Amino acid sequence: MRYRALVAFPIAFALLTAIVVSFAPAASHDLVFQIAIDAAKLFALIGLSRAALAFEPGEYLRRGWGLFAFCYVLLLARDAALFLPAAPLTIEIVRAVFVTLANVCLVTAVWTLARAWTVAGLEFPGTPATRRAVVAAAIVAAVLLAGPELYIDVRDTITGKSPGYGSIGSDIGDILALPLIAPVAMTALAVRGGLLRWTWMLLASSFGAWLAFDLFTTLPELFAVPLAPFQFLAAEFHLLAVSLACAAGFAQGLTISDETDHGV
């Protein structure tokens, strides 16, 4: 029941925010979403820190979850940089540095978490061909969903239309994360009745939501479509991505607690 509540939390949070936005004046929509997303980032920092602290110092997974938590420290710092008493260009550079470092931490954290299964000597299910197919499918999905956003950000940066260094780092992080985590999520799902499946499926869903965010951010740039509905969908998936990471962190901490209580 507790794990199902963790699954329900991101969905309920996103729905509640959508309801508030639908009743709020149009001019305040961005502010409502920003408040909700920053709150979700703070919750994610707490949840991911909880996951890291569930392991003993020096344990491999403590390092991975700790890096993941630090990613959200940097993302919150990026948002707080808007309030710096500095020139707009300086603020943009500071924000780009924070978001790039955050995505370096994210990819390193995901690689560390995924490699933990190999370090522990756990076998991925299926044949090598099946595992390669899963990774290939994840790569194709990541490139199709986030690739256009990466192209636009690189193009705008080169042409001088807008400095998108931070966005480029974020796009690359989104593209790399899902292929890294896909085999682990497949393994956890194959463990029937295993508590770990909740953590890894929530984590994989978070990265999937990030890719959806990239897609809905990009579509208005690629096609002549109304901007407002896609901005709304992008903000909702942004909120879902962060909230799912929060839920994954709490699920990992809960799993360790349950295994300790049962002497596993």
N, C-alpha and C positions, 0 to 999 in steps of 0.2 A: 504493500500500500504506500509506503514512504517513497519507493522508487517511482511509482506511478504519479505521485504528487510532484516529484521533481520533473517528470516529463510534462505534466500539465502546466507547471509554472510558466515556462516561456510562452506557451500558447495563450494562457490566460492574460499574461502581462501585455502581450502584443495586442490582443483583442480589446483589453481595457483601454490601452493607449489609443487605439483606433476609434473607440467610442468617444473618448474625451475630445479627440481631434475633430470628429464629425460634428460635435456640438459647439466647438470653440470658434471664435471669429477667424476668418481666413488668414488675417495678418499674424495670428499667434500660432499657426500650425507648426512652423519651424521651431519655435521656442518650446512648444509642448513636446515635440519629438526629441529635441536636444536634451531637455530635462530628463525624459524617460530613458534615453540612451546613456546619458552620464550616470544615472542611478543604476542602470543595469551593469555598467562598467565597474562601478564600485562594488556591487553585489558579486560580479565575476571575480574581482580581486580577492574578496573574502572567501568565496567558494574555492578558488584555485589555491589560495594559501592554505585553506583547510586540507585540501588534498595533499599538498606538499608536506605539511606538518604531521600527516598521518603516518609518514614513514620516518625511520630513524635517520639521524645525520649520517651522511656518507652513502646511503642507499641510492641506487641508480634512479629510481622513480621519483625520489624527493628532488633530485636535480632537475628532472624534466618538468614536473609540476611547478617547481619554484621559478624556472625560466618562463613558464606560461603565465604565472602570476605577475612576474616583473614586466611582461609585455603590457599588461593592463595598467601598471604604474606609469609606464611611458605614454600610453594612450591618454590617460587622464591628465598627464603633464602636458601633452600636446593640446588638449582642450583648454587647460588653464592658461596656456601661453597667449591666448587671445586677449587676456587682461594685462599683458605686459605693457608698461609705459614706454613703448619703443615705436620706431617707424614701421609701417606696414610690411615693407620688404624684410626687415629684420625679424619680425614676428613670423612671417611666412617661412623664412629659412630655419628658424628655431623649431617650428612645427614640423617641417620636412625632416629635420634631423631626428626628432622624437619618433615620428611615425616609421622612419626607415629602421631605426634601432629596434623599435617594437616588433617589426616584421622579421628582423634578423633573430630576435629572441624567440618569436613564434615558430619559425621554421626549425631552429635549433631544438626547441622544446619538443616539437612534433617528431623530429628525427630521433631524439633521445627516447621519447615514449614508445615509438614504434620499435626501436632497436632493443628495448628492454625485453621484448618477447624472445628475441634471438639470444640475448645474453642469458636469459633464464632457461634456455634450452627447450623452449616450447615450439612445437611444430605447427606450421600453418596448415589448415585443412586443404584437401584436394590435391590434384596433381600439380607439378610445376607449371604445366601449360595453363591450368585454370588460374593459378596465382598470377601468372604473367598477363592473362586476359583481364583479370580484375584491375590490375595496375594500369594496363593499357586503356581500359574503359574509363578509369578515373582521370587519366591524363587527357584523353579526348574531351571528356566533359569539362574539365578545368579550362582547357584551352578554348573551347567553344564558348563557354560562359564568361570567362574573364579575359580572354585574348583580345576581343574588340576594345575593352576598356584600356588595356595596356597599350594597344596601338594608338588610341586617341590621346592618351596621356603623353606618350613618346612624341607623337606628331606635334602636339601643342607646345611641348617643351622645346623641341628643335626649332619650330617656327617662331617661338617667342610669344605665342598667343597667351600662354599662362605657364608659370613655373610649376611643373608637376612632378618634381623629384620625389616628394613624399608619396604621391599617388602611385608612381611607378613602383616604388618599393612595396607598397601595399598590394598592388596587382600581382607582382611576382610572388609575394608571400602566399596569396590566395591560390595561385596556380600550383605552387609546390606542395601545399599542405595536404590537399585531398589525396593525391596519389601516394603520399607517405603513410597516411592513416588508413587508407582503404583496406589493405591486407589485414591489419590488426582488427578493424571493425568486422571484417568477414570472419575472422577467427573467433572473436568474442560472440558473434551471432551463432556460430556453429556449436558453441558450448551450451547445450540445452540445459536450462535451469541454473546456469552460472550467473552469479551476481555481476560479474564484470561486464556482461553484455550491455547493461544499462549505461555504464560509463562510456564505453567506446562508441556505442550507437549515438549517444547524445553528442559526443565529441565530433563524430563524422557528420552528424546533422548540422552542427554549428558551422563547419567548413562548407557544407552544401549551401547553407543560408548565405554565407559570405559570397559565394559564387552567384547566387540569385541576386544579391544586392548589386554586384558588378554588372550583371546583365540588365537589370532595370535602370541602372544609372546610365548605361550606354545607349539603350534603344532610342531615346529621343534625339541623340546625336547622329544616329545612323539613318533614321527614318523620319518622315514628316508626320509625327504623331503628337497628340496633346501632351504637354509636359507634366501637368499637375498629377494625373493618375499614376504615372510612372515614378514621380518623386515620392508619392505616398507609398507605393509598393516598395521602393528602394529603402525608405525609412523603416518600414515594417520589417523587412528582412534584415536590416542592420540591427534592429532591436532584437529580433529572433536569434541572430548569430551570437550576439553577446550574451543573451539570456541562456541560450543552450550551453555555452561554455561555462557559465555560472553553475548550471544544473549538473554538468559533467563533473565539475570539481567537487560539489557536495556529494554526488553519487560515489565518487572514488573514496572520499573520506568515510562515507557511510558503509561502503563495502569492507574497508579495512576494519572498521569498528565491529561490524557483524561477524567477520571472520575471527577476530580476536575473542569476541564473546562466546563463539562456538568452538574455540580452540583449534581453528584451522591453521 
